Amino acid sequence: MDSQQVRLFELKLAEIYNRTEWLQYELPLQQFVALFPIEYKAGRPQRPDMPEEVDLDRNTRLAIMVAFREAFS
């Protein structure tokens, strides 16, 4: 597990949160980041599932997937 990669992913999630205004009204930043825990399988990070608690729009979902790919590639 590379803590730098995890931290980079968290920073990218914070960027997504800050530019998505409606998210800021729904939940705090720490709770948003906590919705996407990184789990490892056979030493490789697994893409986080999209949470059911928050109904994310398509653009936000795509931004999260891009952030994951950029952080862990």
LOKOL-434510 format. One record per residue (C-alpha): residue number from 1; x, y, z. Coordinates in Angstrom, 2 decimals, always signed. Layout:
    k       px       py       pz
  NUM        X        Y        Z
...
END
This chain:
    k       px       py       pz
    1    +0.00    +0.00    +0.00
    2    +1.43    +3.35    -1.04
    3    +0.26    +6.11    +1.28
    4    +1.27    +8.76    -1.29
    5    -1.14    +7.31    -3.82
    6    -3.94    +7.18    -1.26
    7    -3.24   +10.78    -0.25
    8    -3.22   +11.87    -3.92
    9    -6.59   +10.19    -4.42
   10    -7.96   +11.97    -1.35
   11    -6.67   +15.31    -2.67
   12    -8.33   +14.69    -6.02
   13   -11.58   +13.82    -4.23
   14   -11.30   +17.12    -2.35
   15   -10.89   +18.95    -5.67
   16   -14.01   +17.24    -7.03
   17   -15.89   +18.12    -3.85
   18   -14.84   +21.78    -4.01
   19   -15.92   +22.25    -7.62
   20   -19.25   +20.41    -7.17
   21   -21.33   +22.96    -5.33
   22   -24.35   +20.79    -4.51
   23   -22.14   +18.21    -2.76
   24   -21.06   +20.86    -0.28
   25   -24.69   +21.23    +0.81
   26   -25.23   +17.48    +1.10
   27   -22.29   +16.39    +3.28
   28   -18.96   +17.57    +4.72
   29   -15.67   +16.95    +2.91
   30   -14.44   +14.29    +5.36
   31   -17.64   +12.30    +4.93
   32   -17.38   +12.55    +1.13
   33   -13.80   +11.26    +1.14
   34   -14.78    +8.46    +3.55
   35   -17.36    +7.22    +1.01
   36   -14.50    +5.98    -1.18
   37   -12.22    +3.74    +0.89
   38    -9.38    +2.07    -0.95
   39    -9.29    -1.68    -0.52
   40    -6.48    -3.90    -1.72
   41    -6.78    -7.35    -3.27
   42    -3.59    -9.30    -3.99
   43    -1.60    -6.12    -3.38
   44    -3.50    -4.07    -5.96
   45    -5.91    -1.24    -5.18
   46    -9.50    -1.96    -6.10
   47   -11.67    +0.71    -7.65
   48   -14.11    +1.97    -5.02
   49   -17.80    +1.28    -5.46
   50   -20.11    +4.23    -5.88
   51   -22.01    +4.88    -2.65
   52   -25.76    +4.41    -2.50
   53   -26.14    +7.04    +0.24
   54   -25.46    +9.90    -2.18
   55   -26.93   +10.09    -5.67
   56   -23.94   +11.25    -7.72
   57   -24.43   +12.60   -11.21
   58   -22.64   +11.11   -14.20
   59   -19.94   +13.80   -14.40
   60   -19.07   +13.43   -10.73
   61   -18.87    +9.64   -11.04
   62   -16.58    +9.94   -14.04
   63   -14.39   +12.48   -12.25
   64   -14.01   +10.06    -9.32
   65   -13.02    +7.21   -11.64
   66   -10.48    +9.44   -13.42
   67    -9.08   +10.55   -10.05
   68    -8.66    +6.91    -9.01
   69    -6.93    +6.02   -12.26
   70    -4.60    +9.03   -12.07
   71    -3.68    +8.33    -8.45
   72    -3.07    +4.60    -8.82
   73    -1.61    +4.27   -12.34
END
